[in-house]
Amino acid sequence: MKKEWFTISVYSENNVGLLNRISGIFLKRHINIESLNVSKSEIDNVSKFTIVVHTTEKWVRNIVGQIEKQIEVIKAFYHIDDETIYQESALFKIASNLLFDERQIQNIIKESNSQIVTVSRDFFVLAKSGRRYEIDEMYEMLKPFGIMQFVRSGRISVSKEVMQISALLEEFQHN
């Protein structure tokens, strides 16, 4: 079986220790979590974990089954990239003089559809949202000028298909 990228969505109660137990499931199988995001979901009191892994469908199916055995987990799903709409965000901190002295920096900002978040005497901060490869490309373009700090978020995603979780979550909310 060939490895591919999977996005795992886990809907759960928001309880202490669940993240540790979920990450342990990946650790036991020696599967690296490439991206992780936890946020509230569309239903009150229900959290959504978005986990990105590079593995085989057999392994991701097993992992999702193990995750669903956790008591706080309501439901877990997995999708390939073509089945989701997803984004990441990144911040780049760069020396301020480059903004005015390097025309190429201005071109990178314009061509990458990034935004200047703040400008101070010593530095400016760019924000970029997009696919992972778009952020990677921008990083490579800015690297020769010197990146003072860089941070990227985990993937956020929604499925293209209607998720059957909605009815289940509604039922959970009314209990």
C-alpha positions as CSV (number, residue, x, y, z in Angstrom):
1,M,0.0,0.0,0.0
2,K,1.3,3.5,-0.8
3,K,1.5,6.3,1.7
4,E,-0.5,9.4,1.2
5,W,-1.7,12.4,3.1
6,F,-4.7,12.0,5.4
7,T,-6.6,14.5,7.4
8,I,-8.2,13.0,10.5
9,S,-11.1,14.9,12.1
10,V,-12.0,14.0,15.7
11,Y,-15.1,15.3,17.4
12,S,-14.9,15.0,21.2
13,E,-15.9,16.4,24.6
14,N,-13.3,18.9,25.8
15,N,-11.5,16.9,28.5
16,V,-8.1,17.1,30.1
17,G,-5.7,14.4,28.9
18,L,-7.4,13.4,25.7
19,L,-4.7,15.0,23.5
20,N,-2.1,13.0,25.3
21,R,-4.0,9.7,24.8
22,I,-4.6,10.5,21.1
23,S,-0.9,11.4,20.5
24,G,0.0,8.1,22.2
25,I,-1.9,6.2,19.6
26,F,0.3,7.6,16.9
27,L,3.5,7.2,19.0
28,K,2.8,3.4,19.5
29,R,2.6,3.0,15.7
30,H,5.6,5.2,15.0
31,I,3.5,7.6,12.9
32,N,4.5,11.2,12.9
33,I,1.8,13.8,13.3
34,E,2.6,16.4,10.6
35,S,0.1,19.0,11.8
36,L,-2.3,19.3,14.7
37,N,-5.0,21.8,15.4
38,V,-7.7,21.7,18.2
39,S,-10.6,24.1,18.2
40,K,-14.2,24.4,19.1
41,S,-16.5,22.9,16.5
42,E,-19.9,24.0,15.0
43,I,-21.6,22.4,18.1
44,D,-21.4,23.9,21.6
45,N,-19.2,22.0,24.0
46,V,-17.7,19.8,21.3
47,S,-14.1,20.2,20.2
48,K,-12.6,19.3,16.8
49,F,-9.1,17.9,16.4
50,T,-7.6,18.2,12.9
51,I,-4.6,15.9,12.6
52,V,-2.6,15.4,9.4
53,V,-0.5,12.3,8.8
54,H,1.4,10.7,6.0
55,T,0.7,7.0,6.1
56,T,-1.3,4.2,4.4
57,E,-5.0,3.9,4.4
58,K,-4.8,0.7,6.4
59,W,-2.9,2.4,9.1
60,V,-5.1,5.5,9.2
61,R,-8.2,3.3,9.4
62,N,-6.7,1.4,12.4
63,I,-5.8,4.7,14.1
64,V,-9.2,6.2,13.6
65,G,-10.7,3.0,15.2
66,Q,-8.4,3.4,18.2
67,I,-9.2,7.0,18.6
68,E,-12.9,6.2,18.6
69,K,-12.4,3.9,21.5
70,Q,-11.5,6.9,23.7
71,I,-14.5,7.5,26.0
72,E,-14.7,11.3,25.2
73,V,-14.6,10.8,21.5
74,I,-17.9,11.2,19.8
75,K,-16.8,10.3,16.2
76,A,-13.6,10.3,14.1
77,F,-13.3,10.5,10.3
78,Y,-10.4,10.5,7.8
79,H,-10.2,12.1,4.4
80,I,-7.6,12.3,1.6
81,D,-6.6,15.9,0.5
82,D,-9.0,15.9,-2.5
83,E,-12.0,15.4,-0.2
84,T,-11.3,18.5,2.0
85,I,-10.9,22.2,1.7
86,Y,-7.9,23.2,3.9
87,Q,-5.6,26.0,4.8
88,E,-2.6,26.8,7.0
89,S,-1.4,30.2,8.2
90,A,2.1,31.5,8.8
91,L,3.8,34.6,10.2
92,F,7.2,35.9,9.0
93,K,9.1,38.5,11.0
94,I,11.7,40.3,8.9
95,A,14.0,43.3,9.4
96,S,12.2,46.6,8.6
97,N,14.9,48.1,6.4
98,L,14.3,45.4,3.9
99,L,10.7,46.5,3.4
100,F,11.9,49.8,2.0
101,D,15.3,48.9,0.6
102,E,14.6,45.7,-1.2
103,R,12.2,46.0,-4.1
104,Q,12.0,42.2,-4.4
105,I,10.5,41.9,-0.9
106,Q,7.6,44.1,-2.0
107,N,7.2,41.9,-5.1
108,I,7.1,38.8,-2.9
109,I,4.4,40.3,-0.7
110,K,2.3,41.3,-3.7
111,E,2.8,38.0,-5.7
112,S,2.1,35.8,-2.6
113,N,-1.1,37.6,-1.6
114,S,0.4,38.0,1.9
115,Q,-0.5,40.8,4.3
116,I,1.6,43.1,6.4
117,V,0.4,42.7,9.9
118,T,2.6,45.3,11.6
119,V,5.5,47.5,11.0
120,S,7.9,48.8,13.6
121,R,11.3,50.5,13.5
122,D,13.1,47.1,13.8
123,F,10.9,44.6,12.0
124,F,7.7,44.0,10.1
125,V,5.5,40.9,10.2
126,L,3.9,39.2,7.2
127,A,0.9,36.9,7.4
128,K,0.3,34.3,4.7
129,S,-2.6,31.8,4.5
130,G,-2.8,29.0,2.0
131,R,-1.8,25.5,1.2
132,R,1.4,24.1,2.8
133,Y,3.3,24.3,-0.4
134,E,2.4,28.0,-0.9
135,I,3.8,28.8,2.6
136,D,6.9,26.7,1.9
137,E,7.4,28.7,-1.4
138,M,7.2,32.0,0.4
139,Y,9.6,30.8,3.1
140,E,12.1,29.9,0.4
141,M,11.7,33.3,-1.3
142,L,12.2,35.2,1.9
143,K,15.0,33.0,3.3
144,P,17.9,34.8,1.4
145,F,16.8,38.1,3.0
146,G,16.9,36.7,6.6
147,I,13.8,35.6,8.5
148,M,14.1,36.7,12.1
149,Q,11.2,34.5,13.2
150,F,8.8,32.1,11.5
151,V,5.8,30.2,12.8
152,R,3.0,28.2,11.0
153,S,-0.3,26.9,12.2
154,G,-1.6,23.4,11.9
155,R,-4.0,22.6,9.1
156,I,-7.6,23.6,9.4
157,S,-10.1,21.9,7.1
158,V,-13.7,21.2,6.3
159,S,-14.9,18.2,4.3
160,K,-16.4,18.7,0.8
161,E,-19.1,16.1,1.5
162,V,-21.8,16.5,4.1
163,M,-20.6,14.9,7.3
164,Q,-23.0,12.6,9.0
165,I,-21.6,13.9,12.3
166,S,-24.1,16.8,12.4
167,A,-27.1,14.7,13.5
168,L,-24.9,12.8,16.0
169,L,-23.6,16.1,17.4
170,E,-27.1,17.5,17.7
171,E,-28.2,14.5,19.6
172,F,-25.1,14.8,21.9
173,Q,-25.8,18.4,22.6
174,H,-29.4,17.7,23.7
175,N,-28.3,15.0,26.2
